[in-house]
Amino acid sequence: MTMTTEQLEGDLGASVRALRASAGLTRAQLARRANVSEGAVKNLELGYGANVTTLVRVVHALGADEWLTALTPVPQFDPFAVFEHAAAERAGASGTRGRRHQRAEP
């Protein structure tokens, strides 16, 4: 079952609130640690939405950086491999074209 954005925001907020409570912090204390407003923490916890900066700062201040690493897998992209692949395709295509148009020797 796919959750709506609102449901995900609510669940995320509840998790942040639980982490804050288990750390024994008030919203004001967490806001100071995260360098965000208390209102931003409240909005995040209540599932009213937050920007990425607020989320990252709050999660970091709570010591839950593993949340962030789970969301940011290391890309498996190698730009040089893409370039080399494209160059090989061009070389192969031009080599094929040249062979197709060669005349047979009498």
HUZI-V824264 format. One record per residue. N is the residue number from 1. RES is the residue in one small letter. PHI is phi in degrees with one decimal (none if undefined). PSI is psi in radians with two decimals (999 if undefined). BURIAL is + if it has 24 or more other C-alpha atoms within 12 Angstrom, else -. Layout:
BEGIN
N|RES|PHI|PSI|BURIAL  N|RES|PHI|PSI|BURIAL
END
This chain:
BEGIN
1|m|none|2.27|-  2|t|-86.8|2.29|-  3|m|-87.9|2.60|-  4|t|-76.3|2.88|-  5|t|-57.6|-0.74|-  6|e|-63.3|-0.71|-  7|q|-65.2|-0.75|-  8|l|-63.7|-0.75|-  9|e|-62.1|-0.70|-  10|g|-64.3|-0.78|-  11|d|-65.2|-0.74|-  12|l|-62.2|-0.78|+  13|g|-60.4|-0.74|+  14|a|-63.1|-0.66|-  15|s|-66.9|-0.73|+  16|v|-62.7|-0.78|+  17|r|-60.1|-0.74|+  18|a|-64.7|-0.71|-  19|l|-63.5|-0.76|+  20|r|-61.2|-0.81|+  21|a|-63.2|-0.73|-  22|s|-67.5|-0.43|-  23|a|-83.6|-0.12|-  24|g|72.1|0.53|-  25|l|-106.1|2.54|-  26|t|-83.9|2.92|-  27|r|-59.5|-0.70|+  28|a|-63.4|-0.73|-  29|q|-64.9|-0.77|-  30|l|-63.8|-0.73|+  31|a|-58.6|-0.77|+  32|r|-63.0|-0.80|-  33|r|-61.1|-0.66|-  34|a|-87.6|-0.14|+  35|n|59.6|0.79|-  36|v|-132.0|2.96|+  37|s|-76.8|2.73|-  38|e|-62.7|-0.62|-  39|g|-62.1|-0.63|-  40|a|-66.0|-0.70|+  41|v|-64.7|-0.78|+  42|k|-59.8|-0.82|+  43|n|-61.0|-0.72|+  44|l|-63.1|-0.83|+  45|e|-66.0|-0.58|+  46|l|-86.5|0.01|+  47|g|76.1|0.39|+  48|y|-85.1|0.04|-  49|g|99.5|2.72|+  50|a|-158.7|2.73|+  51|n|-83.0|2.95|-  52|v|-63.6|-0.68|-  53|t|-59.9|-0.80|-  54|t|-60.7|-0.82|+  55|l|-59.1|-0.82|+  56|v|-63.5|-0.79|+  57|r|-63.3|-0.75|+  58|v|-67.3|-0.82|+  59|v|-60.9|-0.74|+  60|h|-63.5|-0.79|+  61|a|-61.9|-0.50|+  62|l|-84.7|-0.06|+  63|g|72.9|0.43|-  64|a|-108.0|0.75|-  65|d|-58.9|-0.38|-  66|e|-62.9|-0.46|-  67|w|-59.6|-0.77|-  68|l|-70.9|-0.70|-  69|t|-67.4|-0.51|-  70|a|-68.1|-0.49|-  71|l|-87.3|-0.23|-  72|t|-125.3|1.29|-  73|p|-65.1|2.64|-  74|v|-68.5|2.18|-  75|p|-66.3|2.50|-  76|q|-102.0|0.79|-  77|f|-110.8|2.20|-  78|d|-119.7|1.82|-  79|p|-60.8|-0.53|-  80|f|-68.8|-0.65|-  81|a|-64.9|-0.68|-  82|v|-63.4|-0.79|-  83|f|-62.1|-0.80|-  84|e|-63.4|-0.68|-  85|h|-63.8|-0.80|-  86|a|-63.8|-0.70|-  87|a|-65.0|-0.70|-  88|a|-65.8|-0.68|-  89|e|-64.8|-0.73|-  90|r|-63.5|-0.74|-  91|a|-65.6|-0.72|-  92|g|-66.3|-0.68|-  93|a|-68.1|-0.72|-  94|s|-72.3|-0.58|-  95|g|-66.6|-0.67|-  96|t|-67.5|-0.76|-  97|r|-60.7|-0.72|-  98|g|-64.7|-0.65|-  99|r|-72.8|-0.60|-  100|r|-66.5|-0.55|-  101|h|-98.5|0.14|-  102|q|-75.7|2.46|-  103|r|-86.7|2.57|-  104|a|-72.5|2.43|-  105|e|-74.5|2.33|-  106|p|-71.5|999|-
END
